[in-house]
Amino acid sequence: MRYILFLSLFALTQNLFAKTVARVIEVQGNAFSFQGKSPETLKYGSELFDMTDIMVEDGGALSIVTTNDKLIHISGGSLVKMYNGLIELKNGYVWVDSNNNSKAIINTSNSIAYFSEGQFIYSFDNISGKTQILVLEGDVKFSNSLEPELATIVSSGHFSLVDQKYENG
């Protein structure tokens, strides 16, 4: 009975700890993570956990690598939320550089981008509600979040956007 209780308690406590989803590899200026109540200043080697918000001050930059080896450069003035297997851009710009074939998702409040290998710049302005994507290398499957089955493939050298004022989103 004692072993069952100990095993149950051990399993419960393991689920309470957040999973590491990324690690900081470079910081210019100031960047902060918010998980829970108090903000934490990010520095080289800082771990980012599931459901962590990241804020980079104006003029700063932050580079992180996810657990599936996706390199994400976050520009100053940006706000990003990290999930296990998903990156949510709440405001600003990110440059995504992926050298492996594992699938990943990045989204904003009005768009979804599915990608594996390649490089692209993804931006979102939360005031106008406009999302833009510029693919530098590879292909990205890009769609409005209201109609994900109507996704389009954005190839190298091409640009696309989601804006409520343009062709009804």
Secondary structure, 3 states (H helix, E strand, C coil): CHHHHHHHHHHHHHHHCCCEEEEEEEEECCEEEECCCCEEECCCCCEEECCEEEEECCCCEEEEEECCCEEEEEECCCEEEEECCEEEEEEEEEEEEECCCCCEEEECCCEEEEEEEEEEEEEEECCCCEEEEEEEEEEEEEEECCCHHHCEEEECCCEEEECCCCCCC
